[in-house]
Amino acid sequence: MNATAGNGYRIIENARLDARNSFGVAARAPMLVEVTDAAALPELFGYAMLRDAPVLVLGGGSNLLFAGDAPGVVLSLATRNISIIEGEAGQAIVRADAGVNWHDFVLWTLGHGLCGLENLALIPGTVGAAPIQNIGAYGVEVREHIRAVEAFDRHGGTCVRLDAAQCAFAYRDSLFKHEPDRFVVTAVEFALPRTPALRLDYAGIREELAAMGAGHAPRASQVAEAVIRIRQRKLPDPAQLGNAGSFFKNPIVPVAQADALLTAHPVMPVFRGAGDDSRKLSAAWLIDQCGWKGHRDGDAGVSAEHALVLVNHGHATGMQLLALARRIAASVQERFCIAIEPEPRIVGATW
């Protein structure tokens, strides 16, 4: 493995990616470029190695599965600045570089008296990955607080600033996800209120707050602590057991289909979809009903605590995890006539 340094970046040839993906599966890249200054991107993409080859932008590696080696250059943003760029009585505009750890950023905002992201605590990954996936948890999606996304546009060779409407956010979706070979997210601007409008009616948050003795008017920091406690009980730590968090999206179906399923399965969890004409189903419940929780094929398995989480017990390959995911989806389709899709990006294979 050879490494060379430039102004604002470092290039590593034949780089191992095992420690750069939360599944911990073995993978390599012919070239890894670590960027410490986003201003270097125009220069880097002027080189044929980035201009003409496939480029995979890698954040914390917590939302992808390497089913094979990276086909081309892997680009890693290691920029980690956070600043308040505008401050008003009611809210602040915070700018965070793409390489900032997401959970650390949430704690930073709470420490500065800013609210809105508390339900998104302990989500793995980086700030730069958050708008791509439109991460969400416990009734909150990150798009609700994004004012703009800064990115390098590979097509135009320039840095651009896209407001929230231009980002085309949807459930676990965005413009950046649809055009992965065009935009490299470099920073995100968030509009965060100083007075909390807490979301507590989701997945046991109120009960956890009560167990914490938080009272009837909890602080945003206490909500974050409740979310952290719940997540730590339900989800395995990637440092201890390789995983990428929730592997499948919750399917969204027409109301009539949801009602028919409820008739057959009255205890099935159902939530409002994007509008009154759709409903969101619990992929975890569907998978659990098919008997997959705790299942294991060699080192590829499903968490015993949460049916939505695929895990690597040690030496599973990405292809073994993908094969298991396909079997799970096929069983849900057969039993419930519901198609479930993976949340992580799959590298080296197709779904």
Residue frames relative to the residue before (quaternion, step in Angstrom):
aa qw qx qy qz dx dy dz
M 1.0000 0.0000 0.0000 0.0000 0.00 0.00 0.00
N 0.1036 -0.8061 0.5825 0.0166 3.57 -0.60 1.17
A 0.1110 -0.7963 0.5928 0.0462 3.58 -1.06 0.74
T 0.0370 -0.7686 0.6385 0.0113 3.52 -1.10 0.81
A 0.2768 -0.7827 0.5412 0.1338 3.57 -1.08 0.71
G 0.1053 -0.7663 0.6305 0.0648 3.53 -1.22 0.66
N 0.6938 -0.4446 0.3470 0.4478 3.57 -1.28 -0.20
G 0.8396 0.0583 -0.0806 0.5341 3.58 -0.19 1.28
Y 0.7850 0.2156 -0.1576 0.5589 3.60 1.17 0.24
R 0.1709 -0.7445 0.6329 0.1261 3.52 -1.39 0.28
I 0.2125 -0.7837 0.5756 0.0967 3.58 -0.93 0.93
I 0.0756 -0.7823 0.6183 0.0056 3.56 -0.87 1.06
E 0.2533 -0.7767 0.5609 0.1342 3.59 -0.74 1.04
N 0.8439 0.0965 -0.1081 0.5166 3.56 -1.21 0.74
A 0.1741 0.8423 -0.4854 0.1571 3.55 0.88 1.02
R 0.3847 -0.6838 0.5704 0.2432 3.55 -1.06 0.80
L 0.2140 -0.7994 0.5548 0.0857 3.56 -1.04 0.88
D 0.3233 0.7825 -0.4857 0.2176 3.59 1.28 0.11
A 0.7483 0.3904 -0.2080 0.4943 3.57 0.87 -0.97
R 0.6567 0.5106 -0.3029 0.4651 3.59 1.26 -0.08
N 0.7035 0.3241 -0.2963 0.5588 3.60 1.20 0.42
S 0.5034 -0.7131 0.4028 0.2754 3.56 -0.82 1.02
F 0.5537 0.5598 -0.4082 0.4619 3.62 1.23 -0.15
G 0.3190 -0.7791 0.4803 0.2462 3.57 1.20 -0.52
V 0.3937 0.7149 -0.4932 0.3011 3.59 1.14 0.54
A 0.5563 -0.6213 0.4427 0.3295 3.54 -1.17 0.66
A 0.2165 0.7424 -0.6121 0.1652 3.56 -0.96 0.95
R 0.1729 -0.7732 0.6027 0.0955 3.54 -1.25 0.50
A 0.1954 -0.7301 0.6368 0.1523 3.50 -1.37 0.32
P 0.5106 -0.6467 0.4585 0.3331 3.60 -0.92 0.77
M 0.7923 -0.0091 0.0106 0.6099 3.57 1.21 -0.56
L 0.1092 -0.7646 0.6339 0.0412 3.55 -0.98 0.96
V 0.1069 -0.7857 0.6081 0.0381 3.58 -0.83 1.02
E 0.1451 -0.7786 0.6077 0.0585 3.56 -0.62 1.18
V 0.1656 -0.8112 0.5590 0.0454 3.56 -0.62 1.19
T 0.1408 -0.8057 0.5729 0.0524 3.57 -0.69 1.10
D 0.7564 0.1898 -0.1363 0.6110 3.58 1.31 -0.12
A 0.4032 -0.7484 0.4748 0.2279 3.58 -0.48 1.20
A 0.5548 0.6155 -0.3900 0.4016 3.59 1.19 -0.42
A 0.6100 0.5662 -0.3478 0.4317 3.59 1.25 -0.31
L 0.4954 0.7033 -0.4181 0.2918 3.61 1.19 -0.34
P 0.6404 0.5035 -0.3690 0.4475 3.68 0.81 -0.71
E 0.6484 0.5026 -0.3237 0.4713 3.59 0.98 -0.77
L 0.6705 0.5149 -0.3046 0.4387 3.58 0.86 -0.95
F 0.7240 0.4212 -0.2549 0.4832 3.57 0.88 -0.89
G 0.5285 0.5837 -0.4245 0.4470 3.55 1.27 0.16
Y 0.6053 0.5418 -0.3542 0.4633 3.57 1.25 -0.33
A 0.5867 -0.6125 0.4038 0.3429 3.55 -1.03 0.80
M 0.6095 0.5888 -0.3607 0.3896 3.59 1.03 -0.75
L 0.7372 0.3373 -0.2238 0.5410 3.62 1.09 -0.58
R 0.6399 0.5567 -0.3347 0.4107 3.58 1.00 -0.77
D 0.8070 0.3220 -0.1337 0.4767 3.57 0.90 -0.95
A 0.6910 0.4750 -0.2821 0.4662 3.61 1.16 -0.45
P 0.5977 -0.5199 0.4367 0.4264 3.61 -1.22 0.28
V 0.1177 -0.7875 0.6033 0.0459 3.56 -1.01 0.85
L 0.1360 -0.7658 0.6259 0.0582 3.54 -0.87 1.03
V 0.2392 -0.7536 0.5964 0.1383 3.58 -0.73 1.09
L 0.1016 -0.8198 0.5634 -0.0091 3.54 -0.60 1.21
G 0.1979 -0.7721 0.5949 0.1041 3.54 -0.75 1.09
G 0.8181 -0.1081 0.1150 0.5529 3.56 -0.44 -1.22
G 0.4447 -0.7134 0.4416 0.3135 3.57 1.28 -0.07
S 0.5014 0.6868 -0.3982 0.3441 3.58 1.23 0.39
N 0.7477 0.3334 -0.2194 0.5308 3.57 1.22 0.00
L 0.6601 0.4293 -0.3535 0.5050 3.54 0.94 0.94
L 0.2265 -0.7363 0.6212 0.1438 3.51 -1.33 0.39
F 0.2585 -0.7500 0.5902 0.1496 3.54 -0.73 1.09
A 0.1011 -0.7895 0.6049 0.0237 3.56 -0.36 1.29
G 0.7628 0.0463 -0.0495 0.6431 3.55 1.37 0.05
D 0.6868 -0.4503 0.3467 0.4531 3.57 -1.25 -0.08
A 0.5888 -0.5411 0.4520 0.3953 3.57 -1.23 0.41
P 0.4421 -0.7402 0.4390 0.2528 3.62 -0.76 0.96
G 0.8074 0.1094 -0.0424 0.5782 3.58 1.18 -0.38
V 0.8066 -0.2327 0.2000 0.5051 3.54 -1.07 -0.78
V 0.2020 -0.7325 0.6359 0.1350 3.57 -1.13 0.76
L 0.1580 -0.7926 0.5870 0.0463 3.55 -0.83 1.08
S 0.0633 -0.8061 0.5884 -0.0012 3.58 -0.74 1.06
L 0.2650 -0.7660 0.5696 0.1362 3.58 -0.72 1.11
A 0.0746 -0.8146 0.5752 -0.0041 3.56 -0.60 1.18
T 0.3707 0.7169 -0.4939 0.3236 3.58 1.16 0.66
R 0.0268 -0.8633 0.4998 -0.0649 3.60 -0.65 1.07
N 0.3610 0.7306 -0.5084 0.2781 3.61 0.89 0.83
I 0.0788 -0.7553 0.6488 0.0486 3.56 -1.20 0.67
S 0.1343 0.7965 -0.5822 0.0924 3.59 -0.94 0.85
I 0.3971 -0.6522 0.5840 0.2757 3.52 -1.27 0.50
I 0.1594 -0.8350 0.5228 0.0644 3.59 -0.44 1.18
E 0.7698 0.0815 -0.0900 0.6267 3.58 1.28 -0.28
G 0.0420 -0.8073 0.5885 0.0153 3.56 -1.00 0.78
E 0.0107 -0.7814 0.6236 -0.0222 3.54 -0.85 1.00
A 0.7106 -0.4490 0.3110 0.4435 3.55 -1.26 0.13
G 0.7888 0.3681 -0.1776 0.4592 3.56 0.90 -0.91
Q 0.8167 0.0395 0.0024 0.5757 3.58 1.12 -0.52
A 0.2405 -0.7366 0.6068 0.1771 3.52 -1.37 0.10
I 0.3132 -0.7002 0.6042 0.2160 3.53 -1.24 0.56
V 0.0969 -0.8079 0.5813 -0.0060 3.54 -0.63 1.20
R 0.1557 -0.7747 0.6076 0.0803 3.55 -0.95 0.92
A 0.0216 -0.8026 0.5956 -0.0265 3.56 -0.81 1.05
D 0.4679 -0.6755 0.4970 0.2788 3.56 -0.96 0.89
A 0.6667 -0.5548 0.3450 0.3587 3.53 -1.22 0.64
G 0.7100 0.4962 -0.2690 0.4211 3.58 1.01 -0.74
V 0.4609 0.6826 -0.4533 0.3409 3.60 1.25 -0.04
N 0.4837 -0.6473 0.5070 0.2998 3.57 -0.98 0.86
W 0.5131 -0.6947 0.4041 0.3014 3.58 -0.73 1.06
H 0.6883 0.4767 -0.3045 0.4542 3.59 0.75 -0.97
D 0.6222 0.5272 -0.3409 0.4676 3.60 0.99 -0.76
F 0.6419 0.5227 -0.3240 0.4581 3.58 1.04 -0.76
V 0.6274 0.5269 -0.3398 0.4618 3.60 0.95 -0.82
L 0.6703 0.4861 -0.3000 0.4737 3.58 0.89 -0.90
W 0.6093 0.5474 -0.3484 0.4558 3.62 1.07 -0.72
T 0.6693 0.4933 -0.3135 0.4587 3.61 0.86 -0.90
L 0.6559 0.4993 -0.3187 0.4678 3.59 0.93 -0.83
G 0.6515 0.5266 -0.3090 0.4503 3.57 1.03 -0.79
H 0.7010 0.4135 -0.2524 0.5233 3.58 1.24 -0.44
G 0.5946 -0.6276 0.3457 0.3647 3.57 1.22 0.46
L 0.5355 0.6172 -0.4045 0.4107 3.58 1.19 0.49
C 0.2415 -0.7988 0.5449 0.0814 3.55 -1.01 0.88
G 0.5325 0.6592 -0.4601 0.2650 3.54 -1.37 0.03
L 0.7651 0.3596 -0.1875 0.5001 3.57 1.07 -0.72
E 0.3833 0.7734 -0.4528 0.2232 3.59 1.28 -0.03
N 0.6605 0.5036 -0.3187 0.4567 3.62 1.04 -0.68
L 0.6782 0.4827 -0.2797 0.4784 3.59 1.26 -0.29
A 0.3313 0.7591 -0.4962 0.2604 3.57 1.22 0.37
L 0.8487 0.2175 -0.1925 0.4421 3.53 -1.31 0.65
I 0.4025 0.6541 -0.5260 0.3653 3.60 1.15 0.43
P 0.3961 -0.7352 0.4864 0.2570 3.62 -0.70 0.97
G 0.5854 0.5939 -0.4276 0.3489 3.56 -1.26 0.34
T 0.5415 -0.6251 0.4758 0.2995 3.52 -1.37 -0.23
V 0.6692 -0.4744 0.3822 0.4254 3.55 -1.31 0.23
G 0.6538 0.5414 -0.3211 0.4199 3.60 0.94 -0.82
A 0.6726 0.4864 -0.2984 0.4711 3.58 1.12 -0.60
A 0.5369 0.6812 -0.3913 0.3077 3.59 1.13 -0.60
P 0.7281 0.4033 -0.2804 0.4781 3.67 0.75 -0.84
I 0.5686 0.5962 -0.3982 0.4034 3.60 1.08 -0.58
Q 0.7613 0.3499 -0.1690 0.5191 3.55 0.87 -1.02
N 0.2294 -0.7489 0.5540 0.2821 3.57 1.23 -0.51
I 0.0637 -0.8506 0.5215 0.0231 3.54 0.72 1.14
G 0.0230 0.7994 -0.5990 0.0401 3.53 -1.16 0.65
A 0.1073 0.7743 -0.6195 0.0711 3.54 -1.24 0.52
Y 0.8662 0.1054 -0.0708 0.4833 3.54 -1.20 0.61
G 0.7689 -0.4242 0.1860 0.4408 3.53 0.87 1.07
V 0.6916 0.4183 -0.2755 0.5204 3.61 1.26 0.14
E 0.1369 -0.7495 0.6403 0.0978 3.57 -1.14 0.74
V 0.5765 -0.6324 0.3920 0.3377 3.56 -1.00 0.82
R 0.5634 0.6224 -0.3938 0.3743 3.62 1.08 -0.57
E 0.5647 0.6199 -0.3838 0.3867 3.60 1.15 -0.55
H 0.7889 0.3006 -0.1434 0.5164 3.59 1.14 -0.55
I 0.5229 0.6142 -0.4347 0.4004 3.60 1.21 0.17
R 0.2422 -0.7639 0.5825 0.1358 3.57 -0.84 1.01
A 0.7885 -0.1287 0.1179 0.5897 3.59 0.98 -0.82
V 0.2355 -0.7326 0.6206 0.1505 3.52 -1.34 0.44
E 0.2349 -0.7468 0.6074 0.1349 3.55 -0.93 0.96
A 0.0738 0.8087 -0.5758 0.0946 3.58 -0.89 0.91
F 0.3964 -0.6446 0.5843 0.2933 3.51 -1.35 0.30
D 0.2533 -0.7730 0.5696 0.1178 3.55 -0.74 1.12
R 0.3284 -0.7811 0.4991 0.1815 3.57 -0.32 1.23
H 0.6181 0.5552 -0.3530 0.4303 3.60 1.08 -0.64
G 0.7763 0.3286 -0.1784 0.5076 3.56 0.88 -0.89
G 0.3838 -0.7452 0.4664 0.2828 3.56 1.25 -0.31
T 0.6388 0.5062 -0.3183 0.4840 3.56 1.21 0.52
C 0.4955 -0.6108 0.5197 0.3335 3.53 -1.34 0.26
V 0.0973 -0.8058 0.5841 0.0117 3.58 -0.88 0.94
R 0.2228 -0.7333 0.6241 0.1521 3.52 -1.35 0.38
L 0.1046 -0.8182 0.5654 0.0026 3.56 -0.52 1.23
D 0.3526 -0.7228 0.5426 0.2426 3.58 -0.81 0.94
A 0.7401 -0.4473 0.2613 0.4289 3.55 -1.27 0.30
A 0.6450 0.5270 -0.3326 0.4422 3.60 0.97 -0.80
Q 0.6607 0.5117 -0.3060 0.4561 3.60 1.00 -0.79
C 0.6182 0.5724 -0.3420 0.4163 3.59 1.16 -0.47
A 0.2800 -0.8107 0.4811 0.1816 3.61 1.30 -0.18
F 0.1189 0.8311 -0.5323 0.1088 3.56 0.83 0.97
A 0.0792 0.7430 -0.6629 0.0477 3.53 -1.20 0.71
Y 0.7460 -0.3798 0.2642 0.4790 3.59 -1.26 -0.02
R 0.8349 -0.1378 0.0177 0.5326 3.57 -0.56 1.28
D 0.6435 0.4997 -0.2930 0.5003 3.56 1.11 0.71
S 0.0656 0.7816 -0.6180 0.0539 3.54 -1.29 0.46
L 0.6954 -0.4210 0.3740 0.4463 3.54 -1.36 0.06
F 0.6690 0.5308 -0.3001 0.4250 3.57 0.94 -0.90
K 0.6393 0.5129 -0.3232 0.4730 3.56 1.12 -0.60
H 0.6766 0.4809 -0.2869 0.4781 3.57 1.10 -0.69
E 0.7741 0.2220 -0.1405 0.5759 3.60 1.16 -0.50
P 0.0066 -0.8634 0.5044 -0.0038 3.60 0.67 1.09
D 0.6951 0.4656 -0.2782 0.4718 3.59 1.16 -0.49
R 0.6351 0.5429 -0.3342 0.4362 3.58 1.25 0.09
F 0.8283 0.2344 -0.0927 0.5004 3.58 0.66 -1.09
V 0.1350 -0.7273 0.6664 0.0937 3.53 -1.18 0.76
V 0.3029 -0.7693 0.5348 0.1746 3.59 -0.36 1.22
T 0.1491 -0.8217 0.5481 0.0465 3.59 -0.75 1.06
A 0.7898 -0.0739 0.0568 0.6062 3.62 1.14 -0.55
V 0.2015 -0.7615 0.6051 0.1160 3.56 -1.28 0.42
E 0.2318 -0.7478 0.6078 0.1327 3.54 -1.09 0.83
F 0.1294 -0.7994 0.5860 0.0272 3.57 -0.86 1.03
A 0.2308 -0.7232 0.6321 0.1555 3.55 -1.12 0.77
L 0.0083 0.8374 -0.5395 0.0870 3.56 -0.33 1.32
P 0.3765 -0.7449 0.5040 0.2223 3.60 -0.75 1.02
R 0.4458 -0.6720 0.5211 0.2795 3.54 -1.26 0.46
T 0.7015 0.3704 -0.2441 0.5578 3.58 1.24 -0.43
P 0.3893 -0.7678 0.4530 0.2317 3.60 -0.58 1.06
A 0.1016 -0.7093 0.6906 0.0986 3.50 -1.30 0.62
L 0.1339 -0.8833 0.4455 0.0588 3.51 0.52 1.29
R 0.2596 -0.7244 0.6206 0.1509 3.56 -1.15 0.76
L 0.0130 0.8538 -0.5153 0.0726 3.57 -0.26 1.25
D 0.6515 0.5554 -0.3143 0.4102 3.58 1.19 -0.40
Y 0.5817 0.5548 -0.3915 0.4478 3.59 0.70 1.03
A 0.9033 -0.0651 0.0533 0.4206 3.50 -1.13 0.95
G 0.7716 -0.4400 0.2130 0.4070 3.53 0.77 1.05
I 0.3498 0.7543 -0.5025 0.2368 3.61 1.17 0.28
R 0.6578 0.5057 -0.3259 0.4532 3.60 0.87 -0.88
E 0.6527 0.5184 -0.3170 0.4525 3.57 0.96 -0.85
E 0.6551 0.5047 -0.3115 0.4681 3.57 1.01 -0.82
L 0.6311 0.5244 -0.3285 0.4678 3.57 1.02 -0.78
A 0.6392 0.5209 -0.3254 0.4628 3.57 1.01 -0.82
A 0.6512 0.5107 -0.3094 0.4683 3.58 1.01 -0.84
M 0.6647 0.4898 -0.2908 0.4834 3.58 1.18 -0.57
G 0.4216 -0.7071 0.4622 0.3297 3.58 1.27 -0.31
A 0.2976 0.8077 -0.4650 0.2070 3.56 1.17 0.61
G 0.4582 -0.7038 0.4447 0.3113 3.61 1.20 -0.24
H 0.6864 -0.5103 0.3495 0.3826 3.55 -1.33 -0.15
A 0.7475 0.2877 -0.1930 0.5668 3.61 1.22 -0.17
P 0.0291 -0.8459 0.5325 0.0057 3.59 0.47 1.14
R 0.4682 -0.6361 0.5320 0.3050 3.52 -1.27 0.45
A 0.6503 -0.5112 0.3822 0.4120 3.57 -1.25 0.41
S 0.6350 0.5373 -0.3323 0.4446 3.59 1.01 -0.76
Q 0.6412 0.5087 -0.3267 0.4726 3.58 1.10 -0.64
V 0.6019 0.5341 -0.3534 0.4770 3.59 1.10 -0.65
A 0.6390 0.5173 -0.3237 0.4684 3.57 0.97 -0.83
E 0.6487 0.5119 -0.3178 0.4650 3.58 0.97 -0.83
A 0.6321 0.5260 -0.3287 0.4644 3.59 1.03 -0.77
V 0.6485 0.5082 -0.3084 0.4755 3.57 0.98 -0.89
I 0.6393 0.5276 -0.3263 0.4543 3.59 0.94 -0.87
R 0.6604 0.5099 -0.3093 0.4564 3.59 0.90 -0.89
I 0.6598 0.5041 -0.3110 0.4624 3.58 0.93 -0.90
R 0.6781 0.4960 -0.2949 0.4552 3.57 0.88 -0.97
Q 0.6604 0.5126 -0.3206 0.4454 3.58 0.95 -0.79
R 0.6473 0.5001 -0.3228 0.4762 3.59 1.13 -0.57
K 0.7560 0.4291 -0.2079 0.4485 3.56 0.96 -0.93
L 0.7995 0.3078 -0.1216 0.5012 3.55 0.96 -0.88
P 0.4424 -0.6956 0.4901 0.2833 3.60 -0.87 0.85
D 0.5013 -0.6338 0.5061 0.3015 3.54 -1.19 0.67
P 0.4491 -0.7098 0.4647 0.2803 3.64 -0.63 1.05
A 0.6022 0.5638 -0.3629 0.4333 3.59 1.15 -0.50
Q 0.7243 0.3961 -0.2243 0.5179 3.56 1.23 -0.50
L 0.7932 0.0435 0.0229 0.6070 3.58 1.05 -0.78
G 0.4325 -0.7503 0.4338 0.2486 3.57 -0.36 1.24
N 0.2586 0.7460 -0.5841 0.1881 3.58 -0.85 0.97
A 0.3237 -0.7306 0.5642 0.2077 3.55 -1.31 0.23
G 0.6183 -0.5323 0.3465 0.4629 3.56 1.13 0.61
S 0.8054 -0.1979 0.1707 0.5319 3.57 -1.07 -0.71
F 0.2714 -0.7999 0.5146 0.1471 3.56 -0.60 1.11
F 0.7758 0.2861 -0.1581 0.5397 3.60 1.08 -0.64
K 0.4696 -0.6349 0.5370 0.2966 3.53 -1.19 0.65
N 0.4863 -0.5965 0.5358 0.3473 3.55 -1.25 0.44
P 0.3864 -0.7464 0.4823 0.2470 3.62 -0.63 1.02
I 0.2310 -0.7454 0.6103 0.1362 3.55 -1.13 0.73
V 0.0300 -0.8229 0.5641 -0.0612 3.56 -0.66 1.16
P 0.6235 -0.5175 0.4093 0.4195 3.61 -1.24 0.28
V 0.6520 -0.5360 0.3705 0.3877 3.57 -1.18 0.60
A 0.6506 0.5369 -0.3282 0.4252 3.60 0.90 -0.91
Q 0.6591 0.4963 -0.3108 0.4719 3.58 0.99 -0.80
A 0.6427 0.5131 -0.3213 0.4695 3.58 1.00 -0.79
D 0.6511 0.5180 -0.3164 0.4558 3.59 0.96 -0.85
A 0.6416 0.5189 -0.3244 0.4624 3.58 1.00 -0.79
L 0.6582 0.4963 -0.3060 0.4762 3.57 1.00 -0.80
L 0.6379 0.5288 -0.3260 0.4552 3.59 1.04 -0.74
T 0.6011 0.5563 -0.3568 0.4493 3.56 1.08 -0.65
A 0.7171 0.4275 -0.2360 0.4973 3.55 1.01 -0.87
H 0.7920 0.1600 -0.0534 0.5868 3.58 1.14 -0.70
P 0.1705 -0.8592 0.4717 0.1012 3.63 0.41 1.21
V 0.7061 0.4542 -0.2833 0.4636 3.64 1.09 -0.51
M 0.4116 0.7245 -0.4681 0.2942 3.60 1.24 0.05
P 0.4133 -0.7042 0.5101 0.2702 3.65 -0.78 0.93
V 0.0128 0.7845 -0.6181 0.0494 3.57 -0.92 0.98
F 0.0860 -0.7943 0.6012 0.0141 3.56 -0.95 0.94
R 0.6120 -0.5336 0.4261 0.3989 3.55 -1.25 0.38
G 0.3841 -0.7229 0.5291 0.2236 3.57 -1.02 0.81
A 0.7985 -0.2581 0.2039 0.5042 3.55 -1.15 -0.61
G 0.7930 0.0577 -0.0205 0.6061 3.58 1.21 -0.53
D 0.7230 -0.4355 0.3050 0.4411 3.56 -1.30 -0.08
D 0.6756 0.5175 -0.2944 0.4348 3.58 1.20 -0.41
S 0.7466 0.3356 -0.2136 0.5333 3.61 1.22 0.10
R 0.1913 -0.7631 0.6076 0.1092 3.53 -1.30 0.42
K 0.3190 -0.7261 0.5792 0.1886 3.55 -1.17 0.71
L 0.2106 -0.7834 0.5761 0.1000 3.55 -0.83 1.02
S 0.4948 -0.6470 0.4914 0.3085 3.55 -1.21 0.47
A 0.3407 -0.7441 0.5403 0.1956 3.57 -0.50 1.20
A 0.6084 0.5645 -0.3529 0.4320 3.59 1.05 -0.73
W 0.6603 0.4984 -0.3095 0.4690 3.60 0.94 -0.87
L 0.6480 0.5218 -0.3229 0.4511 3.60 0.90 -0.89
I 0.6789 0.4873 -0.2867 0.4685 3.57 0.93 -0.93
D 0.6380 0.5311 -0.3212 0.4559 3.56 1.00 -0.84
Q 0.6486 0.5247 -0.3161 0.4517 3.59 0.98 -0.83
C 0.6717 0.4692 -0.2912 0.4939 3.57 1.20 -0.49
G 0.5763 -0.6725 0.3328 0.3238 3.57 1.28 0.28
W 0.4609 0.7318 -0.4151 0.2825 3.60 1.19 0.36
K 0.5124 0.6578 -0.4433 0.3290 3.63 1.09 -0.44
G 0.8254 0.1827 -0.1680 0.5071 3.56 -0.79 1.06
H 0.4453 0.7009 -0.4549 0.3218 3.60 1.27 -0.02
R 0.0416 -0.8046 0.5923 0.0055 3.56 -1.13 0.66
D 0.0787 -0.7433 0.6636 0.0318 3.53 -1.01 0.97
G 0.7825 -0.1425 0.0675 0.6023 3.58 0.00 1.22
D 0.7861 -0.2655 0.2145 0.5153 3.58 -0.71 -1.05
A 0.5869 0.5236 -0.3820 0.4852 3.60 1.28 0.06
G 0.1561 0.8248 -0.5252 0.1395 3.57 -0.67 1.03
V 0.4307 -0.6301 0.5715 0.3015 3.49 -1.45 -0.19
S 0.5578 -0.6273 0.4249 0.3389 3.57 -0.90 0.90
A 0.4544 -0.6798 0.5103 0.2663 3.56 -1.06 0.78
E 0.6775 0.4834 -0.2841 0.4760 3.59 1.24 -0.37
H 0.8144 0.0837 0.0011 0.5742 3.60 1.05 -0.69
A 0.3893 -0.7726 0.4585 0.2034 3.56 -0.48 1.23
L 0.6284 0.5647 -0.3352 0.4170 3.59 1.21 -0.34
V 0.6821 0.5053 -0.2596 0.4605 3.56 1.28 -0.30
L 0.2159 -0.7412 0.6250 0.1155 3.56 -0.76 1.10
V 0.1206 -0.8186 0.5610 0.0265 3.56 -0.98 0.86
N 0.3094 -0.7027 0.6135 0.1845 3.50 -1.32 0.57
H 0.2672 -0.8076 0.5096 0.1290 3.58 -0.37 1.25
G 0.8240 -0.1585 0.0683 0.5397 3.59 1.19 0.07
H 0.8461 -0.0390 0.0925 0.5235 3.53 0.42 -1.22
A 0.2722 0.7606 -0.5423 0.2309 3.61 1.07 0.62
T 0.3669 -0.6911 0.5692 0.2524 3.56 -1.12 0.63
G 0.6425 -0.5150 0.3911 0.4112 3.53 -1.25 0.29
M 0.6411 0.5230 -0.3292 0.4552 3.59 1.02 -0.72
Q 0.6303 0.5193 -0.3413 0.4654 3.61 1.05 -0.64
L 0.6504 0.4929 -0.3120 0.4864 3.58 1.01 -0.76
L 0.6446 0.5151 -0.3203 0.4653 3.58 1.00 -0.77
A 0.6351 0.5266 -0.3297 0.4590 3.60 0.98 -0.82
L 0.6434 0.5072 -0.3190 0.4764 3.58 1.01 -0.81
A 0.6441 0.5232 -0.3220 0.4557 3.60 0.93 -0.87
R 0.6480 0.5144 -0.3229 0.4595 3.59 0.97 -0.78
R 0.6445 0.5127 -0.3243 0.4653 3.60 1.00 -0.78
I 0.6298 0.5308 -0.3297 0.4614 3.58 1.01 -0.81
A 0.6745 0.4942 -0.2965 0.4614 3.58 0.85 -0.96
A 0.6443 0.5260 -0.3240 0.4507 3.58 0.98 -0.81
S 0.6634 0.5032 -0.3169 0.4542 3.60 0.98 -0.78
V 0.6321 0.5117 -0.3304 0.4790 3.60 1.06 -0.70
Q 0.6318 0.5273 -0.3227 0.4676 3.56 1.01 -0.81
E 0.6809 0.5009 -0.2927 0.4470 3.58 0.89 -0.92
R 0.7415 0.4259 -0.2414 0.4588 3.59 0.87 -0.90
F 0.8262 0.2448 -0.0943 0.4987 3.59 0.85 -0.95
C 0.3564 -0.7340 0.4908 0.3056 3.60 1.28 -0.21
I 0.5054 0.6040 -0.4268 0.4446 3.55 1.09 0.85
A 0.2713 -0.7482 0.5840 0.1597 3.57 -0.89 0.97
I 0.0851 -0.7724 0.6270 0.0541 3.57 -0.87 0.96
E 0.2170 -0.7963 0.5603 0.0706 3.54 -1.04 0.87
P 0.5500 -0.6275 0.4306 0.3440 3.58 -1.09 0.61
E 0.4176 -0.6871 0.5392 0.2506 3.53 -1.19 0.64
P 0.6963 0.4547 -0.3013 0.4665 3.65 0.85 -0.83
R 0.5065 -0.5989 0.5198 0.3385 3.54 -1.28 0.43
I 0.2617 -0.7634 0.5738 0.1399 3.57 -0.93 0.91
V 0.1424 -0.7977 0.5851 0.0324 3.56 -0.70 1.15
G 0.8029 0.2784 -0.2110 0.4830 3.57 -0.85 0.97
A 0.7732 0.1248 -0.1035 0.6131 3.59 1.29 0.09
T 0.3633 -0.6934 0.5631 0.2648 3.56 -1.32 0.08
W 0.5876 -0.5901 0.4243 0.3555 3.54 -1.18 0.54
